[in-house]
């Protein structure tokens, strides 16, 4: 299976958030370089950060989902939901 890097982060915890977002939508996301970054955070930039990868056939949908997350769409939806549920 050919993997495509669709996102990268210097912070391994931010990369984990993106990876889990993709997994929550049924995508087979994995992280590359996470262990290097957690062992020595200063080496992460030299290695290209922590890369989020998905199967090549899921890359377009994964990039679109990450773009929606980065735009704040999910945060706004949560705020709207909380307003609706407020007493």
C-alpha positions as CSV (number, residue, x, y, z in Angstrom):
1,X,0.0,0.0,0.0
2,X,1.4,3.4,-1.0
3,X,1.2,6.1,1.6
4,X,0.9,9.8,1.0
5,X,2.0,12.5,3.5
6,X,-0.9,14.9,3.8
7,X,0.2,17.0,6.8
8,X,3.1,17.6,9.1
9,X,3.6,19.1,12.5
10,X,6.7,19.9,14.6
11,X,4.8,19.0,17.7
12,X,4.0,15.3,18.0
13,X,0.8,15.9,20.0
14,X,-0.6,18.2,17.3
15,X,0.1,15.5,14.7
16,X,-1.7,12.9,16.9
17,X,-4.8,15.2,17.0
18,X,-4.8,15.3,13.2
19,X,-4.2,11.6,12.9
20,X,-7.1,10.8,15.3
21,X,-9.4,13.2,13.4
22,X,-8.7,11.3,10.2
23,X,-9.2,7.9,12.0
24,X,-12.5,9.1,13.4
25,X,-13.7,9.5,9.8
26,X,-12.6,5.9,8.9
27,X,-9.3,6.8,7.3
28,X,-6.2,4.6,7.9
29,X,-4.0,7.4,9.1
30,X,-0.5,6.7,10.6
31,X,2.3,8.9,11.9
32,X,5.9,8.9,10.7
33,X,8.6,10.4,12.9
34,X,6.5,10.6,16.1
35,X,9.0,8.6,18.2
36,X,11.9,10.8,17.1
37,X,10.0,13.9,18.1
38,X,8.9,12.6,21.5
39,X,12.4,11.4,22.3
40,X,14.1,14.7,21.3
41,X,11.7,17.5,20.3
42,X,14.6,19.6,18.9
43,X,15.5,17.0,16.3
44,X,11.9,17.0,14.9
45,X,12.4,20.0,12.5
46,X,15.6,18.5,11.1
47,X,13.7,15.3,10.2
48,X,10.8,17.1,8.6
49,X,8.5,17.0,11.7
50,X,5.9,14.4,12.4
51,X,4.2,13.4,9.2
52,X,0.6,12.3,9.0
53,X,0.2,9.7,6.3
54,X,-2.8,8.0,4.7
55,X,-3.2,5.5,1.9
56,X,-2.7,7.3,-1.4
57,X,-6.3,6.7,-2.5
58,X,-7.5,8.6,0.7
59,X,-5.1,11.5,0.4
60,X,-7.5,14.0,-1.3
61,X,-10.3,13.4,1.2
62,X,-7.9,13.5,4.1
63,X,-6.4,16.9,2.9
64,X,-10.0,18.3,2.6
65,X,-10.9,17.1,6.1
66,X,-7.7,18.7,7.6
67,X,-8.4,21.9,5.7
68,X,-11.9,22.0,7.3
69,X,-10.4,21.5,10.7
70,X,-7.8,24.2,10.2
71,X,-10.5,26.6,9.0
72,X,-12.2,26.3,12.4
73,X,-15.3,24.7,11.0
74,X,-15.5,22.0,13.7
75,X,-14.9,24.5,16.5
76,X,-17.7,26.7,15.2
77,X,-20.0,23.7,15.0
78,X,-19.2,22.8,18.6
79,X,-19.8,26.4,19.8
80,X,-23.2,26.4,18.0
81,X,-24.1,23.0,19.6
82,X,-23.2,24.3,23.1
83,X,-25.3,27.4,22.6
84,X,-28.3,25.3,21.6
85,X,-27.9,23.1,24.7
86,X,-27.4,26.0,27.1
87,X,-30.2,26.4,29.7
